[in-house]
Amino acid sequence: NDVLDLSKIEAGQLVLRLEDYALADVVQTVVASTESLAAEKKLALKCEVQKGIPMGRGDERRIAQVLLNLVGNAIKFTDAGEVRVSARAKKAKYVIEVADTGPGIPAAERERIFEEFHQVDSSNTKKKGGTGLGLAIARRIVEMHGGRLSVQSEVGRGSTFRVDLPIKVEKQRIA
């Protein structure tokens, strides 16, 4: 599916379905669908959504896909501690963060992890598996909404992936 999504994006054929959605519901659904993965690894999965967060307009399914990728990765690469998901509204955008207590990402890799087929080159990454496409697709989907996906990380202290997303998307941007 990742290869198919990437092909559609590259060909300019991935079309966002812009509809009203409740970000709080999207976040809760993603957390509920990843709880068992966190529980298997004995990780705390915490969720904090700002009370009264406004309704959004965008492609709910694609936003859920982005969050599932970020939360799934956080759980996959974290062996102890917790994964925290937070969402709040700030001015005309949502700020969504997925933070973990995993191994962290070396500075030289922080931008490269968003490239297609790229993974941090370590025995840990090779053990965990994956295609190296999820973050590339997630970034493109966020950009198609007019938003930004970034990461802050410190080796040995975990990572925080941040999605800045317009609350009301009126038209799709070219990624």
Secondary structure by P-SEA (a helix, b strand, c coil): caaaaaaaaaaccccccbbbbbaaaaaaaaaaaaaaaaaaacbbbbbbbccccccccccaaaaaaaaaaaaaaaaaaccccbbbbbbbbcccbbbbbbbcccccccccccccccccccccccaaaaaacccccaaaaaaaaaaaacccccccccccbbbbbbbbccccccccccc
